[in-house]
Amino acid sequence: MEKIITPTELTALLQSGNKVTLLDVRRKEDFDKSPAGIADAQWHDPATVDQWLPTLPKQQDVVLYCVRGGSVSQSVQKQLADAGIQARYVEGGIEAFQKG
């Protein structure tokens, strides 16, 4: 499975009706500054990934995003994939998604 999903691909996935777990993994300070995110996304603190990782579904796509799709998303995606979770991160993060 690819580890990256483009904003366009994510939009299509969300519109398809397929089950997907959408995670907002922006750092707490970034989330607090601008809490608006993608509809139905659940915010999870990337600093505590070990605590919430076991609650994620292993048989469903997981898509996550941070501010710009950089080190935060990439490190969380790697941890999830290493745990057997089908995870991808949004290329360009929430900034790219919001630009459409």
N, C-alpha and C positions, 0 to 999 in steps of 0.2 A: 504494500500500500504506500502511496505517496505520503510524504510527511507535510506537504504544503497544499493548501487550497486557495485559489484566487477569490477575491471578493465576488466576481461574477459567478464562479462555480458555487460559492456558498449561497448566494441569492437563489440560484436555481435549485439547490438542494433543499433550502428552506421552503420554497414554493412547491416542491414535489410532493410534500406530505410524508416523506420518509422520516422515520424516527432518527433523531440526532440529539445528542447531548451537547449543548452549547455552553462553553465556559468562558467567562471573563477572568483572565488571570493578570490583570494590570496590578502593579504594585499598589499597596494600600494608599499611599500618598497620591498616586495618579488617579485612582478611583475616587478618592475623597474630593479631589479638585474638580472632577468632571464625571459624576456618577452615571450619566446617560450612556447607555450601551446598546447592544443589539437586542431586540425584543426576545424575551424568553431565556436570555442568558443568565446563568447563575454566577455570581462573583465568588471566586475562591482565592484566598491569599496565596500567592506563589511561594511565599516564605514557609508555608506550612503544608506543602504538597504531600508529605509523608502521612499527614493526618487524614486528609480527605481522599487521597488516591484510592484506598480500598472501597470507597462507596460508589465508585464509577462502574458503569456496566461494561462488561468485556465483550458482549455480543452486539454492540451498537456503536455506530460511528460517534466519535467525540471530536468536536471542533473547538479550538480555543483561540483566544486572541489577547494581545496586550495592546499597548499604544501603537507601536510601529512594526510589529512582527519580528522584532529583533531577539536579543539574548534571552529575555524573559520567556517569550513563547517557545523559543527553540529549546531551552533547557527543560521547561515543563513537558513539552511534547516528547522529548527524549526519555524522561523519567516514566511517562505514561506508557510509551511504546516498550520500554524495557520491562514493564510490568505486564505486558501482554494486552494492553488496551489499544484499540484501533484509533489512534489520535493523529489529527492534523492541525496545523496552525494556519491562521489567515495571513497570507502574504501581504505585507504592508500594514497589518494590524487594523485596529478600529479606524484609524485615520483614513486608510485606503478604502475601507468598506463604506464609510460615511460619504466619501467623495463620489462613490458610485461608479 
